[in-house]
Amino acid sequence: MNQKSIIVILGVVIIILISTTVYFATINKASQLVAPAANVVQQVDETTNWQTHKDEKNSYEIKYPKNWFVDNKNSKQEITYWSNYEDATSYVPGVERPNDLQVLSLQIFKSSINDTLDDFLIKNKFPFGQKERFDINGANEGVRLVFINMEDGKVEYLENILIKTSDEVFVFSNSGGANSEEAKISKSILDKMISTFKFTK
């Protein structure tokens, strides 16, 4: 076998080796790109099938659980209740509550255009133990207040989320129920509702 034939054979072997390496490297890279996708858990927006409450007078809308009711009989005082009971206001407060009662409410206060949320809190003497600031839709000043009171062996849980506009303060309240599990459920629902809240003007 002459030297030319050996060079040709070596060339062919090298080409085969390079082609094989490129092929397996490509397959391996593709499998790395595809494999993690199988482990990705898609986030489901639980509010997609919720009902939408639109308030034309106060120019806002918000979603609430599809099996809940809206009670705005106290609309003259700018109070709206959302609850899993049709007549939520009859249970707020002071009468025996059903074990699975969940009630969230919104009250709208007039506020000076020059006041901050801190000014409003001082003037209206809101009780709280914890205070946490947050933005709603990136545009409005907001704060979450949590107040927990233990009296006569009972736990009173109250959470307020306040959102400031130029001349109003929207106060969402979660009475939370009589135990920490109820409070946790109410807080989760309120957080999801607030995530859908938006002004319409």
ABEGO torsion letter per residue (X at the ends): XBAAAAAAAAAAAAAAAAAAAAAAAAAAAAAAAAAAAAABBBBBBAAAABBBBBBAAAGBBBBBBAABBBBAAAAAAGBBBBBABABAAAAOBGBBBBAABBBBBBBBBBBBAABBAAAAAAAAGBBBABBBBBBBGGABBBBBBBBBBBBGGBBBBBBBBBBBBAABBBBBBBAGEABAAAAAAAAAAAAAAAAABBBAX
